[in-house]
């Protein structure tokens, strides 16, 4: 990485010709564009690394959880397979009237 210069070269800028100033401007804009590309690449890498770390943390937490979490919680008991329960769409079949044929 190159060293950042905090102040522009004022002596040069104040005495430079129009062509030199235009050239200086273009080189600064080019450098700024290159920095922007580098920043974008670094941000992408940063997001990828954070995502990988989050997945690893999730896997760690999943492995530390008890296999039968419902067994360890009071008041939660396994229901028999034949018992009535609410369907996946959250509506109990008895709560919705059957269609009426006229």
C-alpha positions as CSV (number, residue, x, y, z in Angstrom):
1,X,0.0,0.0,0.0
2,X,1.2,3.5,-0.8
3,X,1.7,6.1,1.8
4,X,-1.1,8.7,2.0
5,X,0.0,12.3,1.6
6,X,-2.3,14.5,3.7
7,X,-1.7,17.8,1.8
8,X,-1.6,18.4,-2.0
9,X,1.6,19.8,-3.5
10,X,0.6,23.4,-3.2
11,X,3.7,24.9,-4.8
12,X,3.3,22.8,-7.8
13,X,-0.4,23.4,-8.1
14,X,-0.1,27.2,-7.8
15,X,2.6,27.4,-10.5
16,X,1.5,24.7,-12.9
17,X,0.2,25.3,-16.4
18,X,-3.4,24.4,-17.4
19,X,-2.2,21.2,-19.1
20,X,-0.2,20.1,-16.0
21,X,-3.2,20.8,-13.7
22,X,-5.5,18.8,-16.1
23,X,-3.0,15.9,-16.0
24,X,-2.7,16.1,-12.2
25,X,-6.5,16.1,-12.0
26,X,-6.8,13.0,-14.2
27,X,-4.1,11.1,-12.2
28,X,-5.9,12.0,-8.9
29,X,-9.3,10.8,-10.3
30,X,-7.7,7.6,-11.6
31,X,-6.1,7.0,-8.3
32,X,-9.4,7.6,-6.6
33,X,-11.2,5.2,-8.9
34,X,-8.5,2.5,-8.2
35,X,-9.0,3.1,-4.4
36,X,-12.7,2.7,-4.8
37,X,-12.2,-0.7,-6.6
38,X,-9.9,-1.8,-3.8
39,X,-12.4,-0.8,-1.2
40,X,-15.1,-2.7,-3.0
41,X,-12.9,-5.8,-3.2
42,X,-12.0,-5.4,0.5
43,X,-15.7,-5.0,1.5
44,X,-16.6,-8.1,-0.5
45,X,-13.9,-10.1,1.3
46,X,-14.9,-8.7,4.7
47,X,-18.5,-9.7,4.1
48,X,-17.5,-13.2,3.0
49,X,-15.2,-13.7,6.0
50,X,-17.9,-12.5,8.4
51,X,-20.5,-14.8,6.8
52,X,-18.1,-17.8,7.1
53,X,-17.6,-16.9,10.8
54,X,-21.3,-16.6,11.4
55,X,-21.9,-20.1,9.9
56,X,-19.1,-21.5,12.1
57,X,-20.7,-19.9,15.2
58,X,-24.1,-21.3,14.2
59,X,-22.7,-24.8,13.8
60,X,-20.9,-24.5,17.2
61,X,-24.2,-23.5,18.9
62,X,-26.1,-26.2,17.1
63,X,-23.7,-28.9,18.3
64,X,-23.8,-27.6,21.9
65,X,-27.6,-27.8,22.0
66,X,-29.1,-30.9,23.6
67,X,-30.4,-33.4,21.1
68,X,-33.8,-33.6,22.6
69,X,-34.5,-29.9,23.6
70,X,-38.2,-30.6,24.1
71,X,-37.4,-33.2,26.7
72,X,-35.4,-30.7,28.8
73,X,-38.2,-28.0,28.8
74,X,-40.8,-28.4,31.5
75,X,-44.4,-28.6,30.4
76,X,-43.6,-29.8,26.8
77,X,-44.5,-33.4,26.2
78,X,-44.5,-35.3,23.0
79,X,-48.0,-35.7,21.6
80,X,-49.2,-39.1,20.3
81,X,-49.4,-39.3,16.5
82,X,-53.2,-39.8,16.6
83,X,-53.9,-36.6,18.5
84,X,-55.6,-33.6,16.8
85,X,-53.3,-30.7,16.0
86,X,-53.4,-27.5,14.0
87,X,-52.2,-27.9,10.4
88,X,-49.2,-26.2,8.9
89,X,-51.4,-23.3,7.6
90,X,-52.4,-22.5,11.2
91,X,-56.1,-23.2,10.7
92,X,-57.7,-26.1,12.6
93,X,-60.0,-28.0,10.2
94,X,-62.9,-27.7,12.7
95,X,-62.6,-23.9,12.8
96,X,-63.4,-23.5,9.1
97,X,-66.8,-24.7,8.0
98,X,-67.0,-27.3,5.3
99,X,-68.1,-26.0,1.9
100,X,-71.9,-26.0,1.4
101,X,-73.2,-27.4,-1.9
102,X,-76.4,-25.7,-2.9
